[in-house]
Amino acid sequence: MVGNRLIHFFRFKSIQSNIAFAFSCLIVATITVIAWMSYHLTTEAVKKNSRDYTYQLMGQVSSNIDSYINYMENISQMVLSNYDIKEYLLKQVYLGASGKEDLRQKISFQLNTVLNTRKDISSVLIFGTNGKIIPYNDNIQINPEVDPIEQSWYKKAIEAKGKVVISSSHVQNMILNDYTSVISLSRELNSDVGGEKLGVLLVDLNYSVINDICNKIKLGNKGYVFILDANGSIVYHPDQQLISANQKKELISQVMQTPGSSFVTSEGKNSRMYTIKTSQSTGWKIVGVTYVDELVSNKHELQMYAFVGGIGFLLIAVLLSFILSSRISRPIKHLESSMKEVERGNFDTQVDIESSNEIGHLSKRFNRMTIEIKELMRQNAREQELKRKSELQALQAQINPHFLYNTLDSIIWMAESKKSNEVVLMAASLAKLFRISISKGQEFITISNEIEHIENYLTIQKMRYKSKLDFEINVDKSILSYKVIKIILQPLVENSIYHGLRNKDSVGIVQITGIRRGDSILLQVIDNGIGMSPEEIQDVYQYKRSSKQGNGIGVQNVNQRIKIYYGEQYGLHYESELGQGTTVNIWLPIIE
């Protein structure tokens, strides 16, 4: 229902508007999709580049940390292979007290030398199973309140059976009054013979080393790096205190379970991208956190560029759509204009063919159709005119048998009555009547001949009706030489006699007049008969009032003949009132 309303609302009256609107909608949709895809692809490209870059940075952090851990492992390996250390930890009584002390100081000197060469190593301590402790420096004091055997790093080292154990960051508690944050490496020490457990090596790496490595990594204004061990415990976090106080949380479980190298959170404007790199040496996960809104810092600029560019392209596209639709609809409008001309009756119009496409083919067919219609109309008009003329000529050629019979009967009657003058007059009038009717096959005669023809006809009728009929002819001599189609008065006079005068009690009078009116000729047949009502006048025009004794041509045929030959502006016009007689006005052109 809504769709139909929208279609009706956007329904235009012209093809050009429909095409332009359709093109505009298509272009708007295309530009919108392209702009959205461009922005989306740009954003995704920025995210991918940032993810790859962050992953490389995490790789560098991992490599740096691995190098420190590897150095700590090297230290452990050096200690593990040091004969003096093993000798000291073994319960050798033959050394004596002074010998053992000398050996301890020698070992401490070696350990201290290692620490002096690397400032990143906080301490190196050896805890023997025999209760002996070898510090890296005699000046430090071991915390008497802490039992090393109960520490997690010690227990894990014993469980690892000679393998390296890396402990997460913590505050060291083995050296008295030293609260340095460290990352510890512990490893069990065994004898070469029999694998006797000699103790545990503890190497502490300064936590500040990890802090410095991670702080050098800049991931935008709000991004940061944190490190998880293989168990998901936090090794390093820039907001360690907030994490410990549960004021900030990280998606540790999702980081540990993510099979890939990154994932993005759905937090609206605070969405974050986690990029993960796993250390091959320690199993730690180096995690880089970047904020998505900082990845596309010029997001609003991109949107503005996309919007302005879209509007610009839209305006250009709409302009092009109107130009294109105008080119498409222009020949159609020309064709429509030509069709309207044809509707008005102008079949001479032709459409200019500007192209050879479908519209050009349609224009060709339209031109051919108008030519054929015009020719068919001409042919039909000629055929109708010839048919009508043939019919009228056939009607003119007919002789009313009643009129001829009555005229001849009157001649016989007058001959028997020895009225030779009347016989001569009627016979001469009849002969002249037929001679003018035939007129050597010519359709046009002079008004003079037409008046002579009707005078002969009236003479015959007057001799038949005697005192009941009289006539008067008063025609301007200046129009007698003009041409008219023949026998236009006789049917009208016959109609007047048989319908207007025959049943009249007093003398019936027929008047024939003729004058020039401007560029036309007016002939009139006037009688003082019984007259006609408006309905009867319409019957006369429609050929419903022709006399059974008339010659069959009728008023309608006279009117049609005049219009066929001279045009619609000419013809008959009746004026009549009941009891007042009838006047027939015959309007004709002037033909020299």
C-alpha positions as CSV (number, residue, x, y, z in Angstrom):
1,M,0.0,0.0,0.0
2,V,2.8,2.4,1.0
3,G,4.7,1.4,-2.1
4,N,1.8,2.2,-4.4
5,R,1.4,5.6,-2.7
6,L,5.1,6.3,-3.2
7,I,4.8,5.3,-6.9
8,H,1.8,7.5,-7.3
9,F,3.5,10.4,-5.5
10,F,6.6,10.2,-7.8
11,R,4.6,9.6,-11.0
12,F,5.5,12.3,-13.4
13,K,3.6,13.4,-16.5
14,S,6.6,13.5,-18.9
15,I,9.0,10.8,-20.0
16,Q,11.9,13.2,-19.4
17,S,11.0,13.7,-15.8
18,N,10.6,10.0,-15.3
19,I,13.9,9.2,-16.9
20,A,15.7,12.0,-15.0
21,F,14.2,10.9,-11.7
22,A,15.0,7.2,-12.4
23,F,18.6,8.1,-13.3
24,S,18.9,10.4,-10.3
25,C,17.7,7.7,-7.9
26,L,20.1,5.2,-9.5
27,I,23.0,7.6,-9.3
28,V,22.2,8.6,-5.7
29,A,22.0,4.9,-4.8
30,T,25.3,4.2,-6.6
31,I,27.1,7.1,-5.2
32,T,25.9,6.3,-1.7
33,V,27.0,2.7,-2.0
34,I,30.4,3.7,-3.5
35,A,30.9,6.4,-0.8
36,W,30.0,3.9,1.9
37,M,32.3,1.2,0.4
38,S,35.1,3.7,0.0
39,Y,34.8,4.9,3.6
40,H,34.5,1.3,4.8
41,L,37.4,0.1,2.8
42,T,39.5,3.0,3.9
43,T,38.7,2.3,7.5
44,E,39.4,-1.4,7.1
45,A,42.7,-0.6,5.3
46,V,43.7,1.7,8.2
47,K,42.8,-0.9,10.7
48,K,44.7,-3.6,8.9
49,N,47.8,-1.4,8.5
50,S,47.5,-0.5,12.2
51,R,47.1,-4.1,13.1
52,D,50.1,-5.2,11.1
53,Y,52.2,-2.3,12.4
54,T,51.2,-3.1,16.0
55,Y,51.9,-6.8,15.5
56,Q,55.4,-5.9,14.3
57,L,55.9,-3.7,17.4
58,M,54.7,-6.5,19.6
59,G,57.2,-8.7,17.8
60,Q,60.0,-6.3,18.6
61,V,58.9,-6.2,22.3
62,S,58.8,-9.9,22.3
63,S,62.3,-10.1,20.8
64,N,63.7,-7.7,23.3
65,I,62.2,-9.5,26.3
66,D,63.3,-12.8,24.8
67,S,66.8,-11.5,24.6
68,Y,66.8,-10.6,28.3
69,I,65.3,-14.0,29.3
70,N,67.8,-15.8,27.1
71,Y,70.6,-13.9,28.9
72,M,69.1,-14.9,32.2
73,E,69.0,-18.5,30.9
74,N,72.6,-18.2,29.9
75,I,73.5,-17.1,33.4
76,S,71.6,-20.1,34.8
77,Q,73.5,-22.3,32.3
78,M,76.8,-20.8,33.4
79,V,76.0,-21.4,37.1
80,L,74.8,-24.9,36.3
81,S,78.1,-25.7,34.6
82,N,80.3,-23.9,37.3
83,Y,82.4,-26.5,39.1
84,D,83.1,-24.2,42.1
85,I,79.4,-23.8,42.8
86,K,78.7,-27.5,42.6
87,E,81.7,-28.2,44.8
88,Y,80.6,-25.7,47.4
89,L,77.1,-27.0,47.5
90,L,78.2,-30.6,47.9
91,K,78.9,-31.7,51.4
92,Q,82.7,-31.9,51.1
93,V,84.2,-31.9,54.6
94,Y,87.8,-32.0,53.4
95,L,87.7,-28.3,52.3
96,G,87.7,-27.1,55.8
97,A,86.0,-23.9,57.1
98,S,88.5,-21.6,55.6
99,G,88.5,-23.4,52.2
100,K,84.8,-23.2,52.0
101,E,84.8,-19.5,52.8
102,D,87.3,-18.8,50.2
103,L,85.3,-20.8,47.7
104,R,82.1,-18.9,48.6
105,Q,83.8,-15.6,48.2
106,K,85.1,-16.7,44.8
107,I,81.6,-17.7,43.7
108,S,80.2,-14.4,45.0
109,F,82.8,-12.5,43.1
110,Q,81.9,-14.3,39.9
111,L,78.2,-13.5,40.4
112,N,78.9,-9.9,41.2
113,T,81.0,-9.6,38.1
114,V,78.0,-10.8,36.1
115,L,75.7,-8.2,37.8
116,N,78.2,-5.4,37.2
117,T,78.3,-6.1,33.4
118,R,74.4,-6.0,33.2
119,K,72.5,-3.3,35.0
120,D,69.2,-5.0,34.1
121,I,69.9,-7.9,36.4
122,S,68.7,-7.1,39.9
123,S,70.2,-10.0,41.8
124,V,71.6,-13.5,41.5
125,L,71.2,-15.8,44.5
126,I,71.9,-19.5,45.0
127,F,70.0,-21.4,47.7
128,G,71.5,-24.8,48.5
129,T,69.6,-27.8,49.8
130,N,72.2,-27.9,52.6
131,G,71.0,-24.5,53.8
132,K,73.8,-22.6,52.3
133,I,73.1,-19.4,50.5
134,I,75.5,-17.8,48.0
135,P,74.7,-14.1,47.5
136,Y,76.2,-12.0,44.7
137,N,77.5,-9.5,47.2
138,D,78.5,-10.0,50.8
139,N,77.0,-6.6,51.7
140,I,73.5,-7.7,51.2
141,Q,71.4,-9.3,53.9
142,I,69.1,-12.2,53.3
143,N,65.6,-11.7,54.8
144,P,65.5,-14.1,57.8
145,E,61.7,-13.9,57.8
146,V,61.4,-15.5,54.4
147,D,61.9,-19.2,53.9
148,P,63.0,-19.7,50.3
149,I,61.8,-23.3,50.2
150,E,58.2,-22.0,50.7
151,Q,58.4,-19.6,47.7
152,S,56.5,-20.4,44.5
153,W,59.5,-19.9,42.3
154,Y,61.5,-22.4,44.4
155,K,58.7,-25.0,44.3
156,K,58.2,-24.6,40.6
157,A,61.9,-25.0,39.9
158,I,62.0,-28.2,41.9
159,E,58.9,-29.4,40.0
160,A,60.6,-28.5,36.6
161,K,63.6,-30.7,37.4
162,G,66.3,-28.7,35.9
163,K,64.2,-26.7,33.4
164,V,64.0,-22.9,33.4
165,V,61.0,-21.4,35.3
166,I,60.0,-17.8,34.6
167,S,57.8,-16.2,37.3
168,S,55.5,-13.2,36.8
169,S,56.4,-9.8,38.1
170,H,56.4,-9.4,41.9
171,V,58.2,-7.5,44.6
172,Q,61.3,-9.4,45.6
173,N,61.4,-10.4,49.3
174,M,64.6,-12.4,49.7
175,I,66.9,-9.4,50.2
176,L,66.2,-7.4,53.4
177,N,64.9,-3.9,52.9
178,D,64.8,-4.2,49.1
179,Y,61.4,-3.9,47.5
180,T,62.3,-3.9,43.9
181,S,59.8,-5.2,41.4
182,V,61.4,-8.0,39.5
183,I,60.7,-10.9,37.1
184,S,62.4,-14.1,38.4
185,L,64.1,-16.9,36.7
186,S,64.6,-20.0,38.8
187,R,66.2,-23.3,38.0
188,E,67.2,-26.4,40.0
189,L,70.9,-27.3,40.3
190,N,71.9,-30.9,40.2
191,S,75.2,-32.7,40.6
192,D,77.0,-34.2,37.6
193,V,77.2,-37.6,39.2
194,G,74.0,-39.2,40.5
195,G,71.9,-36.2,39.8
196,E,71.9,-35.1,43.4
197,K,69.8,-32.0,44.1
198,L,72.1,-29.3,45.1
199,G,69.8,-26.3,45.3
200,V,68.0,-23.6,43.3
201,L,69.4,-20.7,41.3
202,L,67.3,-17.4,41.4
203,V,68.0,-14.6,38.9
204,D,65.9,-11.5,39.2
205,L,65.4,-9.2,36.2
206,N,64.6,-5.6,37.0
207,Y,60.9,-5.0,36.2
208,S,61.9,-1.5,35.0
209,V,63.5,-3.2,32.0
210,I,60.2,-4.5,30.9
211,N,58.6,-1.2,31.8
212,D,61.1,0.7,29.7
213,I,60.7,-1.6,26.7
214,C,56.9,-1.3,26.7
215,N,56.8,2.4,27.4
216,K,58.8,3.0,24.3
217,I,56.0,1.7,22.2
218,K,53.5,4.4,21.3
219,L,50.0,3.2,20.2
220,G,48.2,6.5,19.8
221,N,47.3,8.8,22.7
222,K,45.5,6.1,24.7
223,G,47.0,2.9,23.5
224,Y,49.3,0.7,25.6
225,V,51.0,-2.6,25.9
226,F,50.6,-5.3,28.5
227,I,52.1,-8.8,29.0
228,L,50.5,-12.0,30.1
229,D,52.3,-15.2,31.1
230,A,51.3,-18.6,29.8
231,N,48.8,-19.0,32.6
232,G,47.1,-15.7,31.9
233,S,48.6,-13.8,34.8
234,I,49.7,-10.2,34.2
235,V,53.4,-9.9,33.9
236,Y,53.3,-6.2,33.0
237,H,50.6,-3.6,32.8
238,P,51.1,0.2,32.7
239,D,48.1,0.5,35.1
240,Q,49.1,-2.4,37.4
241,Q,47.8,-0.6,40.5
242,L,44.4,-0.1,38.9
243,I,44.3,-3.7,37.8
244,S,45.2,-4.8,41.3
245,A,42.5,-2.6,42.8
246,N,39.9,-4.0,40.3
247,Q,39.4,-0.4,39.0
248,K,40.3,-1.5,35.5
249,K,39.8,-4.8,33.7
250,E,41.3,-6.5,30.7
251,L,39.8,-9.1,28.5
252,I,42.4,-11.7,29.6
253,S,40.2,-14.8,29.0
254,Q,39.4,-13.6,25.4
255,V,43.1,-12.8,24.8
256,M,44.1,-16.3,26.0
257,Q,41.4,-18.0,23.9
258,T,41.8,-16.0,20.7
259,P,43.2,-18.3,17.9
260,G,44.3,-15.4,15.7
261,S,46.5,-12.5,16.2
262,S,43.9,-9.8,16.9
263,F,40.3,-9.0,17.8
264,V,38.2,-5.9,18.1
265,T,35.8,-5.2,20.9
266,S,32.3,-3.7,20.4
267,E,32.3,-0.8,22.9
268,G,31.0,2.1,20.7
269,K,33.4,5.0,20.7
270,N,35.7,3.1,23.2
271,S,36.1,0.1,20.9
272,R,39.6,-1.4,21.2
273,M,41.7,-3.6,19.0
274,Y,43.8,-6.2,20.7
275,T,46.9,-7.3,18.8
276,I,48.6,-10.4,20.3
277,K,52.1,-11.8,19.8
278,T,53.2,-14.9,21.6
279,S,56.8,-15.3,22.7
280,Q,58.5,-18.5,21.5
281,S,60.9,-18.5,24.5
282,T,58.6,-17.7,27.4
283,G,55.1,-18.4,26.1
284,W,54.2,-14.9,27.2
285,K,51.6,-13.0,25.2
286,I,52.6,-9.5,24.3
287,V,49.3,-7.6,23.8
288,G,49.1,-4.2,22.1
289,V,45.8,-2.3,22.8
290,T,44.8,0.5,20.3
291,Y,41.6,2.5,20.3
292,V,39.7,2.3,17.0
293,D,38.7,5.9,17.0
294,E,42.3,6.9,17.1
295,L,43.1,4.6,14.1
296,V,41.0,6.8,11.9
297,S,41.8,10.1,13.5
298,N,40.5,12.0,10.5
299,K,37.3,10.0,10.5
300,H,35.1,13.2,10.4
301,E,37.3,14.6,7.6
302,L,36.8,11.5,5.6
303,Q,33.1,11.6,6.1
304,M,33.0,15.3,5.1
305,Y,35.1,14.6,2.0
306,A,32.8,11.7,1.1
307,F,29.7,13.8,1.7
308,V,31.0,16.8,-0.3
309,G,32.3,14.6,-3.0
310,G,29.0,12.7,-3.1
311,I,27.0,15.9,-3.4
312,G,29.3,17.2,-6.2
313,F,29.1,13.9,-8.1
314,L,25.3,13.9,-7.5
315,L,24.9,17.4,-9.0
316,I,27.0,16.5,-12.0
317,A,25.1,13.2,-12.4
318,V,21.7,14.9,-12.1
319,L,22.7,17.4,-14.7
320,L,23.9,14.7,-17.0
321,S,20.7,12.7,-16.4
322,F,18.6,15.7,-17.4
323,I,20.8,16.3,-20.5
324,L,20.5,12.6,-21.4
325,S,16.8,12.4,-20.7
326,S,16.3,15.6,-22.7
327,R,18.1,14.0,-25.7
328,I,16.0,10.9,-25.3
329,S,12.6,12.7,-24.9
330,R,13.2,15.5,-27.4
331,P,12.4,13.4,-30.5
332,I,9.5,11.9,-28.6
333,K,8.1,15.4,-27.9
334,H,8.6,16.3,-31.5
335,L,6.7,13.1,-32.5
336,E,3.9,14.0,-30.0
337,S,3.7,17.6,-31.4
338,S,3.4,16.1,-34.9
339,M,0.6,13.8,-33.7
340,K,-1.3,16.7,-32.3
341,E,-1.0,18.4,-35.7
342,V,-2.4,15.3,-37.3
343,E,-5.2,15.3,-34.8
344,R,-6.0,18.9,-35.9
345,G,-6.2,17.6,-39.5
346,N,-2.8,18.7,-40.7
347,F,-1.6,15.7,-42.5
348,D,1.2,17.6,-44.2
349,T,3.3,17.6,-41.0
350,Q,6.5,15.5,-41.0
351,V,8.9,14.6,-38.2
352,D,12.6,15.4,-38.6
353,I,14.5,12.1,-38.2
354,E,17.6,12.8,-36.1
355,S,18.8,9.3,-35.3
356,S,18.6,5.7,-36.5
357,N,17.5,4.2,-33.2
358,E,14.1,3.0,-32.2
359,I,12.6,6.5,-32.1
360,G,14.1,7.3,-35.5
361,H,12.4,4.1,-36.9
362,L,9.1,5.2,-35.2
363,S,9.4,8.6,-36.7
364,K,9.9,7.1,-40.2
365,R,6.8,4.9,-39.8
366,F,4.9,7.9,-38.5
367,N,5.8,10.0,-41.6
368,R,4.9,7.1,-43.8
369,M,1.6,6.7,-42.0
370,T,0.7,10.3,-42.4
371,I,1.5,10.2,-46.1
372,E,-0.6,7.1,-46.5
373,I,-3.5,8.5,-44.4
374,K,-3.4,11.7,-46.4
375,E,-3.4,9.8,-49.7
376,L,-6.2,7.5,-48.5
377,M,-8.3,10.5,-47.4
378,R,-7.8,12.1,-50.8
379,Q,-8.7,8.9,-52.5
380,N,-11.7,8.4,-50.3
381,A,-12.8,12.0,-50.8
382,R,-12.4,11.6,-54.6
383,E,-14.3,8.4,-54.5
384,Q,-17.1,9.8,-52.3
385,E,-17.3,12.9,-54.5
386,L,-17.5,10.8,-57.7
387,K,-20.0,8.5,-56.1
388,R,-22.2,11.5,-55.0
389,K,-21.9,13.1,-58.3
390,S,-22.8,9.9,-60.0
391,E,-25.8,9.5,-57.8
392,L,-26.9,13.1,-58.3
393,Q,-26.3,12.8,-62.0
394,A,-28.3,9.6,-62.1
395,L,-31.1,11.3,-60.1
396,Q,-31.0,14.3,-62.4
397,A,-31.3,12.0,-65.4
398,Q,-34.4,10.5,-64.0
399,I,-37.7,11.9,-65.3
400,N,-40.5,11.9,-62.8
401,P,-43.1,9.7,-64.5
402,H,-46.0,11.5,-62.8
403,F,-44.9,14.9,-63.9
404,L,-44.3,13.7,-67.5
405,Y,-47.6,11.8,-67.5
406,N,-49.6,14.7,-66.2
407,T,-47.9,17.2,-68.6
408,L,-48.6,15.0,-71.7
409,D,-52.1,14.3,-70.5
410,S,-52.7,18.0,-70.2
411,I,-51.3,18.5,-73.7
412,I,-53.7,15.8,-75.1
413,W,-56.6,17.4,-73.2
414,M,-55.8,20.8,-74.6
415,A,-55.4,19.4,-78.1
416,E,-58.7,17.8,-78.0
417,S,-60.2,21.1,-76.8
418,K,-58.6,22.8,-79.9
419,K,-56.4,25.0,-77.6
420,S,-53.5,25.0,-80.0
421,N,-51.8,28.0,-78.5
422,E,-51.7,26.3,-75.0
423,V,-50.6,23.1,-76.6
424,V,-47.7,24.8,-78.3
425,L,-46.7,26.7,-75.1
426,M,-46.8,23.6,-72.9
427,A,-45.0,21.5,-75.4
428,A,-42.3,24.2,-76.0
429,S,-41.8,24.6,-72.2
430,L,-41.5,20.9,-71.8
431,A,-38.9,20.7,-74.6
432,K,-36.9,23.6,-73.2
433,L,-37.1,22.0,-69.7
434,F,-35.5,18.8,-71.0
435,R,-33.0,20.6,-73.2
436,I,-31.6,22.5,-70.2
437,S,-31.7,19.4,-68.0
438,I,-29.5,17.6,-70.5
439,S,-27.3,20.7,-71.3
440,K,-25.0,18.5,-73.4
441,G,-23.8,16.7,-70.3
442,Q,-22.4,19.8,-68.6
443,E,-22.7,20.1,-64.8
444,F,-22.5,23.9,-64.8
445,I,-24.9,26.3,-66.5
446,T,-25.4,30.1,-66.3
447,I,-27.9,31.5,-63.8
448,S,-29.8,32.7,-66.9
449,N,-30.3,29.1,-68.1
450,E,-31.2,28.0,-64.5
451,I,-33.9,30.8,-64.4
452,E,-35.1,29.8,-67.9
453,H,-35.3,26.2,-66.7
454,I,-37.4,27.0,-63.6
455,E,-39.5,29.4,-65.6
456,N,-40.4,26.6,-68.1
457,Y,-41.2,24.3,-65.1
458,L,-43.4,26.9,-63.5
459,T,-45.2,27.6,-66.8
460,I,-46.1,23.9,-67.1
461,Q,-47.3,23.8,-63.5
462,K,-49.3,27.0,-63.9
463,M,-51.0,25.6,-67.0
464,R,-51.9,22.5,-65.0
465,Y,-53.1,24.3,-61.8
466,K,-54.6,27.2,-63.7
467,S,-55.8,30.0,-61.3
468,K,-54.6,28.1,-58.2
469,L,-50.9,28.9,-58.9
470,D,-49.0,31.9,-60.0
471,F,-45.3,32.9,-60.0
472,E,-43.0,35.8,-60.2
473,I,-39.3,35.9,-61.3
474,N,-37.3,38.9,-60.2
475,V,-33.5,38.3,-60.7
476,D,-30.8,41.0,-60.9
477,K,-29.5,41.0,-64.5
478,S,-26.0,41.5,-63.3
479,I,-25.8,37.9,-62.0
480,L,-27.3,36.1,-64.9
481,S,-23.9,35.4,-66.5
482,Y,-22.5,33.7,-63.4
483,K,-22.2,29.9,-63.4
484,V,-24.0,27.6,-61.1
485,I,-24.6,23.8,-60.9
486,K,-27.7,23.0,-62.8
487,I,-31.2,22.1,-61.5
488,I,-31.0,23.6,-58.0
489,L,-34.2,25.6,-58.1
490,Q,-36.6,23.0,-59.6
491,P,-36.5,20.6,-56.5
492,L,-37.1,23.5,-54.2
493,V,-40.0,24.9,-56.2
494,E,-41.5,21.4,-56.6
495,N,-41.2,21.1,-52.7
496,S,-43.0,24.4,-52.3
497,I,-45.8,23.5,-54.7
498,Y,-46.5,20.0,-53.4
499,H,-46.1,20.8,-49.7
500,G,-46.9,24.5,-49.3
501,L,-49.3,25.6,-52.1
502,R,-51.3,22.6,-53.4
503,N,-53.6,22.4,-50.4
504,K,-53.9,26.1,-50.0
505,D,-57.5,27.5,-50.6
506,S,-56.4,30.8,-52.1
507,V,-54.0,31.4,-55.0
508,G,-50.5,30.1,-54.3
509,I,-47.7,32.4,-55.4
510,V,-44.0,31.3,-56.0
511,Q,-41.4,34.1,-56.2
512,I,-37.9,33.5,-57.6
513,T,-35.4,36.3,-56.7
514,G,-31.7,36.7,-57.2
515,I,-29.2,39.3,-56.0
516,R,-25.5,39.7,-55.3
517,R,-24.5,40.0,-51.6
518,G,-20.8,40.9,-51.2
519,D,-18.8,38.0,-52.6
520,S,-21.8,35.7,-52.8
521,I,-25.0,35.2,-54.7
522,L,-28.3,34.8,-53.0
523,L,-31.1,33.0,-54.8
524,Q,-34.5,32.8,-53.0
525,V,-37.6,30.6,-53.5
526,I,-40.4,32.3,-51.7
527,D,-44.0,31.0,-51.4
528,N,-47.1,32.1,-49.5
529,G,-48.0,28.5,-48.6
530,I,-49.0,27.0,-45.3
531,G,-45.5,27.3,-43.8
532,M,-43.5,24.8,-41.6
533,S,-42.7,24.3,-38.0
534,P,-39.0,24.1,-36.8
535,E,-39.4,20.3,-36.6
536,E,-40.7,20.1,-40.2
537,I,-37.7,22.3,-41.3
538,Q,-35.3,19.7,-39.8
539,D,-37.2,17.0,-41.6
540,V,-36.6,18.9,-44.9
541,Y,-32.8,19.0,-44.2
542,Q,-32.8,15.3,-43.3
543,Y,-34.6,14.3,-46.5
544,K,-37.7,13.1,-44.7
545,R,-40.1,15.5,-46.6
546,S,-39.5,14.7,-50.2
547,S,-42.7,14.5,-52.3
548,K,-43.9,11.2,-53.6
549,Q,-44.7,13.0,-56.8
550,G,-41.4,15.0,-56.9
551,N,-38.4,14.1,-59.1
552,G,-36.7,12.3,-56.2
553,I,-33.7,14.7,-55.9
554,G,-35.0,16.4,-52.8
555,V,-33.9,19.3,-50.8
556,Q,-31.1,17.4,-49.0
557,N,-29.5,16.4,-52.3
558,V,-29.5,20.0,-53.5
559,N,-27.9,21.1,-50.3
560,Q,-25.3,18.4,-50.5
561,R,-24.5,19.1,-54.1
562,I,-23.8,22.8,-53.3
563,K,-21.5,21.9,-50.4
564,I,-19.6,19.3,-52.4
565,Y,-18.9,21.7,-55.2
566,Y,-18.5,25.0,-53.3
567,G,-17.7,24.1,-49.7
568,E,-19.5,24.0,-46.3
569,Q,-20.1,27.7,-46.1
570,Y,-22.5,27.5,-49.0
571,G,-25.9,25.8,-49.2
572,L,-29.6,26.1,-48.2
573,H,-31.1,28.0,-45.3
574,Y,-34.9,27.7,-44.6
575,E,-37.0,30.5,-43.0
576,S,-40.6,29.6,-42.3
577,E,-43.6,30.2,-40.0
578,L,-46.8,28.2,-39.9
579,G,-49.5,30.1,-42.0
580,Q,-46.9,32.7,-43.2
581,G,-45.2,30.8,-46.1
582,T,-41.6,29.7,-46.6
583,T,-38.4,31.3,-47.9
584,V,-35.5,29.1,-49.1
585,N,-32.2,31.0,-49.2
586,I,-29.7,29.6,-51.6
587,W,-26.1,30.9,-51.0
588,L,-23.7,30.4,-53.9
589,P,-20.2,31.7,-54.7
590,I,-19.5,34.0,-57.6
591,I,-18.2,32.1,-60.5
592,E,-17.4,34.0,-63.7
